[in-house]
Amino acid sequence: MNTNAVYQIYEQGKEFYFYTKYAGGFSYPFEVAGYLRSLKYAVSQSRIRNQDICVAPLLEQMKGTYFFPGSLKKELLFTKVTKETAVAEETIANIPFFIVLDVERYTVEFHFNKRFRELSGLSDIAFPCFDPKNKYSGGCFLDEALARQEENENVPFEERIEIIFRELIEQAAEAQGREVRKCC
């Protein structure tokens, strides 16, 4: 699957934009959110003179983790882009995923490019990254994916995670659609 994506990151009332060839998809945005959350925690522990420091610009230094294919372990995943580039029609036409990540709220939103046949049936949707009480949160998705690792054992670990996250996100979108239909 094509995992090109544009990320729009909100932090402290600011917007940051990044392009990635590798970190779109269904599970990777949660890994990115966790990376930024860890950085935010580390920076907040050593704040100098009560200054709030944005960690989003550090995304350019993120390298692949064990959730990414092995060939990306030492590769930088993100390139900073301008807002104009991120939302330009020629960019959007070739990018399957537009990810909105809110560092403070710790949420991930997926906006799927319907021009890509494999994504055409998916509705845009947002998730908390971690909420143990919400079965539709990134943390619960990860628990489910890790519990199901025996499935498709001949498929590499990171691909199995991605497949399971997609299934769970599709289920969440379907459930959300049922809720909308009930209330209207």
C-alpha positions, 0 to 999 in steps of 0.5 A, spaced: 500 500 500 502 507 498 503 510 505 505 517 502 501 522 507 501 529 509 501 531 516 498 537 519 500 537 527 497 542 532 501 544 538 500 550 542 495 553 537 500 553 532 500 548 525 506 544 522 506 541 516 510 535 514 510 530 508 512 522 509 513 517 504 512 512 509 508 514 515 501 514 512 497 508 513 493 506 519 498 504 524 503 509 523 500 515 525 499 512 532 506 511 532 508 518 530 503 521 535 506 516 541 513 519 538 511 526 539 508 525 546 514 522 548 518 528 546 513 533 549 514 529 556 521 529 556 521 536 554 516 538 559 521 535 565 526 539 563 523 546 562 527 552 562 524 558 565 517 555 564 518 556 557 513 551 553 517 548 547 513 545 541 516 538 539 512 538 532 518 541 529 523 535 531 518 530 527 523 531 522 528 527 526 524 521 527 526 514 524 523 508 523 521 504 529 520 496 529 513 498 527 516 500 520 519 495 515 526 493 517 529 498 511 526 504 515 530 503 521 535 508 520 531 512 515 528 519 516 521 519 515 519 526 515 520 532 511 517 539 513 513 542 508 509 549 508 501 549 508 501 551 501 504 545 499 501 541 503 494 543 501 496 544 494 491 540 489 497 537 486 500 534 492 493 532 495 492 528 488 497 524 489 497 523 497 492 517 500 492 520 507 492 526 510 493 526 517 491 531 523 495 530 529 493 534 535 499 533 540 495 536 546 489 532 545 493 526 543 488 525 537 489 522 530 484 524 525 484 520 518 482 524 512 482 519 506 483 521 499 477 517 495 481 517 489 485 511 491 480 505 490 483 502 496 481 507 500 474 510 497 469 506 501 472 509 508 470 515 511 474 520 515 474 519 522 478 521 528 481 517 534 484 518 541 491 515 541 490 512 548 483 511 552 483 504 555 475 505 556 474 507 548 475 500 544 476 505 538 482 508 541 490 507 538 492 504 545 486 499 544 487 497 537 495 496 538 493 491 544 488 487 539 493 487 534 499 484 538 494 479 541 492 477 534 500 476 532 499 469 530 494 470 524 498 470 518 505 468 521 508 468 514 506 476 513 512 480 516 510 483 523 509 491 521 504 488 515 500 484 520 499 490 525 497 495 519 492 490 516 489 489 523 489 496 524 485 497 518 480 492 520 479 496 526 479 503 523 474 500 518 469 497 524 470 504 528 468 508 521 462 503 520 460 503 528 460 511 527 456 511 521 451 507 525 451 512 530 449 517 526 444 514 522 440 512 529 440 519 531 438 522 525 
